């Protein structure tokens, strides 16, 4: 691909294309597809939904026709550009595939088929995932935030943008689809590695998988321990103002992570003197509920640096780095975390979690290896799986950034 500074052509372009791009409206290059469903109250149907931020289509549970009531629904057509008018301004757009044939959607999900010789569905989808495409969706969605900010379909169809020839559209779309495919393959690889690690951890903590010492003999039996026996709440605060500036968050998948990297910005106030200091290898319990973990999550700080967290977190120093890692692995399981915390947590007003740090330490006993050599073998084994998982995460992030750059340069 070569760069060009000509007007109304992209900054980054395949060299075989030279002609300028033409300004056209959505209505001029697509045809609205409408195929109403004659709902039978005794039949079963499945609806689709569309996630915001270009995250695609999801399939809802089966629903009986009688439950649809007077709702207007339409059959899904393959290879259509489809938009959720309620959240179009958040780029709730997608392409329908053969996987959605036989599904239905409400009137809030208009579909547009590419007009022959004029447009490509894949190209349209990628365009509306660019910054320019998002702006056009927002302009066609007047009103306030949320459900009051609904896409005006007539206005949308009048929306104009610069469009290359169909052959160039297809070339751009094919290239970007290859990038998408690479991202999906990396996600699948990461998912399989995580599933493998989960299966291995289940065997380790159920003790169906045991390591042998250098003489081929079994290590001592595991012992049941209370967390108080292996964790100490050190309560170190960031007393000297701004002495430690990096703020951590604790995430379900990423674990302990820089807050700006995780959330896009820091939510810490100017005065962080009451924030708790988190050293490398510390174990953190956050009481914020998340999917699969209704009573919070437990993570070890595997970063090689010190940071701070808000006073809402409980921070503990483990007996050893390996014990902290093993606890982190134990609490990766939603079932283990739920079973440990459910007897301890009392939900207060507005669904807040009422559990003291002492209660957390004095919960049920947990079976743990006591031999330090066995602990090291467990950590080494699981860490060897962590490395390719971490590499996959990095590759996914890099590929997404690469695609983001392409989206900004390959469109007008």
TAJO-V525309 format. One record per residue. RES is the residue in one letter. PHI is phi as a letter, one per 40 degrees, with the letter a starting at -180 (999 if undefined). Layout:
BEGIN
RES:PHI, RES:PHI
END
This chain:
BEGIN
X:999, X:b, X:c, X:a, X:b, X:c, X:c, X:f, X:b, X:c, X:c, X:b, X:a, X:c, X:c, X:c, X:b, X:b, X:c, X:c, X:c, X:b, X:c, X:b, X:c, X:d, X:c, X:c, X:b, X:b, X:b, X:c, X:b, X:b, X:b, X:c, X:c, X:c, X:c, X:b, X:d, X:c, X:c, X:b, X:b, X:b, X:c, X:b, X:b, X:b, X:c, X:c, X:g, X:g, X:c, X:g, X:c, X:b, X:b, X:c, X:c, X:d, X:b, X:c, X:d, X:c, X:c, X:c, X:f, X:c, X:c, X:c, X:b, X:b, X:c, X:c, X:b, X:c, X:g, X:b, X:c, X:b, X:b, X:c, X:c, X:c, X:b, X:d, X:c, X:b, X:g, X:c, X:b, X:a, X:b, X:c, X:b, X:c, X:c, X:b, X:c, X:g, X:c, X:b, X:a, X:c, X:c, X:c, X:b, X:c, X:b, X:b, X:c, X:c, X:c, X:d, X:g, X:b, X:a, X:b, X:d, X:c, X:c, X:d, X:c, X:c, X:c, X:c, X:c, X:c, X:c, X:c, X:c, X:c, X:c, X:c, X:c, X:c, X:c, X:c, X:b, X:c, X:h, X:c, X:c, X:g, X:c, X:c, X:b, X:c, X:c, X:c, X:c, X:c, X:c, X:c, X:c, X:c, X:d, X:b, X:a, X:c, X:b, X:c, X:c, X:d, X:c, X:c, X:d, X:c, X:c, X:c, X:c, X:c, X:c, X:c, X:c, X:c, X:c, X:d, X:c, X:c, X:c, X:c, X:c, X:c, X:c, X:c, X:c, X:c, X:c, X:c, X:c, X:c, X:c, X:c, X:c, X:c, X:c, X:c, X:c, X:c, X:c, X:c, X:c, X:c, X:g, X:c, X:b, X:b, X:c, X:b, X:c, X:c, X:c, X:g, X:c, X:c, X:c, X:d, X:c, X:c, X:b, X:c, X:b, X:c, X:d, X:c, X:c, X:b, X:b, X:b, X:c, X:c, X:f, X:c, X:b, X:c, X:c, X:c, X:d, X:g, X:c, X:b, X:b, X:c, X:c, X:c, X:b, X:b, X:b, X:d, X:c, X:c, X:g, X:c, X:a, X:d, X:c, X:c, X:c, X:c, X:b, X:g, X:a, X:c, X:b, X:c, X:c, X:c, X:c, X:b, X:c, X:c, X:c, X:c, X:c, X:b, X:c, X:d, X:g, X:c, X:b, X:b, X:b, X:b, X:c, X:c, X:c, X:a, X:d, X:g, X:b, X:c, X:b, X:h, X:b, X:b, X:b, X:c, X:c, X:c, X:c, X:c, X:a, X:c, X:a, X:b, X:b, X:c, X:c, X:c, X:c, X:b, X:b, X:b, X:c, X:c, X:d, X:a, X:d, X:c, X:c, X:c, X:c, X:c, X:c, X:d, X:c, X:c, X:c, X:c, X:c, X:d, X:c, X:c, X:c, X:c, X:c, X:c, X:c, X:d, X:c, X:c, X:c, X:b, X:c, X:c, X:c, X:f, X:g, X:c, X:c, X:b, X:a, X:c, X:c, X:c, X:c, X:d, X:c, X:b, X:c, X:c, X:c, X:b, X:c, X:b, X:c, X:b, X:c, X:c, X:c, X:c, X:d, X:c, X:c, X:c, X:c, X:c, X:c, X:c, X:c, X:c, X:c, X:c, X:d, X:c, X:c, X:c, X:c, X:c, X:c, X:c, X:c, X:c, X:c, X:c, X:c, X:c, X:c, X:c, X:c, X:d, X:c, X:c, X:c, X:c, X:b, X:c, X:b, X:b
END
